[in-house]
Amino acid sequence: MATGSPSSAAQAARTALARRLTGLRKDAGLKSFEVADRCGRHKSRASRIENCRTLPSDADIRAWCRACDADEHTADLIAQSRTAHEMYQEWRRLHRSGIKVFQESAVPLYQRTSLFRVYCSNVVPGLPQAHPYATALLSAISTFQGTPNDAATARLDRSRVIYEGNHRFVLLAEEAVLRYRIGDPEVMAGQLGKLLELMSLPSVAFGITRKPPSAPSGRWRRSWSSTPTACGGLAVWHGLAWEWARGHRGSLALGHQTV
C-alpha cells in the first residue's frame, strides 16, 4: 500500500514549488539575496520561500520569474502555487473537525489492501499501536495543532484489519522508536507488549533497524549484534533497511518470522 496523509501531500506540493523556484534562480546564476533585491523583497522572504516556510503569493512568483528572466514559467508556477495552497487549506479543514474523520475515511482502503509495507522512524507505526499509546500520541498532536482530540478510538477501529481478513504486514521501525517515550512508563510497557503479541501472528513481520555503529556511546555498540538475531521476540535486522530501500518484494526473514 502506497498512500500519504493530506498533510504530507500538501507539504510535498509546497516543496515541489519551492524547488522549481530555486531551480529558476540557479539557472539564472543568481544568489538568493540577489533575487530578493530584484523583486523588491527582503532577503529573508526569499529564503523562507525556498525553504518552504512561506508559500509565495502570485505577486511573489511574477516578480521572481521576472528577476530570473523566466516569464514563460509564471502562469504554470502560479497554478502550482494555488494547488498547493488549496491542498493545505483542505488539510486545515480536516483538522478543524478533528483527525477522527480522516482516520475513518481510510478504513475501506485498509480493508482492500492485501500487503502493507510500513516504515516509521520516530513513533510506533499506527497499525500496531496499543490504545493507551495511540491516545497519548494523538492527544499530543491535537494539543499542538489545536484540534479536537477524538481520533484514538477511530485509529484502533482502523487497525482491526491486522486481525481480520487475508492481509500481510511488513512493518519496519528504527530503534529510537522503542526508546522515545510516548506517555508514561506503563504506556510504553504496554506498547512493547502489544508489539510482541502481534509478532506471534503469522501475517505480521516487525523489524527494528539498529542504531548505526558510529553511535557515540560504547554502551550502544555493545548492546547490539551485527547479525540477524531474535531479541526477546523482537527482530533486529541490520540489513533490512537496505533491502527495504531496494523495493525488495520477496520473502523477508525477520528473526523467526517470515512473511
N, C-alpha and C positions, 0 to 999 in steps of 0.2 A: 504494500500500500504506500503510495507516494502522495501525500497531501500536505497542505500547510494551513496554519491558522490565518484568520483575517488580518491579525496584527503583523505576522511575518510577511504576508503578501503585500501589505501596504508599505512596509519598510523596504522590501525588495524593489518595489516600484520607485520609491524615493531614491534608493541607492543607484538604480539604473539611470535615472535622470541626472543625478549628481556626477556620475561617471561620464556621461555624454558631454556635459558642460565642461568638465575638467579636460576631456579629450580635445574639445574645440580650443580651449585656452593653450594647451600644449602644442597643438598643431599650428597655432598662430605664433608660437615662440614667445609667449608672454608669461610673466610671473603672476601669481595671484593678486598681489598688490597693484600691479600694472593694469590688470583688467578692472579692478575696483576703481582705480583712478580714472580710467577712460569712461567708466559707467557713471561716475559721479557718486559712487558709494564709498562707505568706509571700508577699509581693507578687512575688518573683522567680519563684515557681512559676506564678502566673497569667500572667506574661509569657512563660515558657517554653512553656506550653500554647498560647497564642495565636500564638506564632512557630514552632510545630511542632518545638520542641526536646525536648518531653516529651509523651508520649501520656498523656492523663488516665485515671485509674482510674475504676471505676464510682462509687466514693465521691466522687471529684472532680466528676463530672458531676452526681450527685444534689445535691451542695452548691451547685454553680454554678447549676443550674436553680432551686433554692430561693431563692438570693440574688437571682435576676433575676425572681422571680415567674413562672416559666415551667415549672412542674412537669409540664405536659402534654407537654413535649418530652423528658422524662427517658428514657423507655423507648426511644424511637427513637434518641436520641443514644448510649445505651449500646450498642445493637445496632450502630450505625455504628462506634463505637469498637472493638468486638470484631472486626468485619470488618477494619478497618484493621490491628489487631494480628495477626490471622491471616495477612493478606497479607504483613506484614513478616516474620513467622516463616517463611513459605514461602520468601521471598527469602533469608533466612539459611540455611534448609535447603539450597536450591540451591547457595549459595556454599560451604557446608561441604564439599560433594562436588566443588567446582571449577566454573568457569564453562563447562567443556567441554560438560557435559550440556545447558545452555541453548543454547549455540551449535548443537549438533547437532539439538536439537528444532525449530529454526527452518528447517531445510533444506526440508521438504515445503512450508511456506508460501512460501518463496522460489521454489521450483520452480513453484508455481501462480500466482504474481504476474506480471502482464503489464507493468505500469507501476510503476516505483519512483520516488518523489519524496522525496529525502533532503536534509535540511539539517543542517549541523554548524557550530557557532560556535567550537569550541576545538581539535578534532583532525580529521584527515582522516577522512571517513566510512568505515565498516567495509568496504563493498564494494570500494573501490579500494585498500585498504591492501596494501602490499608485506609480505612475510613478516618481514623484519627490523624494520620499523616496528611491525607488529602484535605481534611478540614483545616489543619494548621497552615498548610501551604496556601490554599485558596483564600483563607482569611487574611494572610499577609498581603497577598496580591490585591484583594479587594480594598484593604485599608490604604495601600499605596495609590491605587487608581481612583479611590473614592467612589466605588461601585457597590451594588448590593452583594452581600455575602450569602449567596444562595446556591452555589454550584456543587458543593461536596457530594450531596446525595445523587445529583444528576450524573456526576462523574463516575460514581460507583455503579449506578444503573447501567451506564455505558460500558463499564468494564466487565459486566457479567458475561460478555461474549467470550472471555477467556475460559469459562467453564462450559460453554454451550456450543453446539454445532460442530462442524468439521473445519476448524481453523488451526493454523500453526503460528507459533510466535517465536521469533528470534530477537531477543532483547539484549542490548549492549549498553553498559554504563561505565563511566570512569570511576576509578577507585575513590575519588573525592566524594562521590555521591553517598557512600557508606559512612562518611565521617562528618559531612556537613549537616549540622543539626537543624532539623525542622521540628518545632515543638519541643517538648521536654524529653528527658531520657526514656520515659516509659513509651512515648510515641515512637521514638527511634527503635527501641527494642521490639515493639510490636510490628513495626515495618520490616525489620530484618527477619522476624519470624514469618511474616507473610511471604517474603521472597523465598525462604526455604520451603515453605509449604507449596508454592507454585512450581518450584523446580522438581517436585515429585510427579507433576503431570507429564505424561508422555508427549504432549503437544507443545511444551514450553522449554526453550533453551535460554538461559540467562547467563551472560558473560560479563566479567569485570576486566577492564584493561588496567594493568598495574601502573603504579607511578613510575615515570621514567628513571632509568638507572642514574641519571645525573642529579637526582634529588639531593639537596644539600645535607640532609640528615643521614648519618650512618645507620641509625635505627631503622629508617625506611628501607635502606638497601638490604638489611639483614632479614627483613620481615617477609620478603617475597622470593619465590623461586623463579628462575628464568625459564622453566619448562612448565607445560600444562599440568596442573595439579588440581585436586579437589580439596578445598579448604573448608571443612565443616559443612559440606554440601554446596558451597558456593564456588562456582568455577572461576579460576584465574587463568587467563589465556593471554600470554604476552603478544602473540602474533595476530590475534583476532581482528584488531583494528585495521591491520594491513589487508587482511582477507576481505573485510567489510568494504574498504575503500575500492578494492578491485571489482566490486559488484559480484562477489562470489555467490553463485546461486545453487551450489551443490549442497552436500551434507556438511553441516558444521558440527564437529565434535567438541563438546564443552564438558570437561570433567567426565562424568559417567552418563551425561545426557547427550543424545544425538537427535537432531531434527532434520 
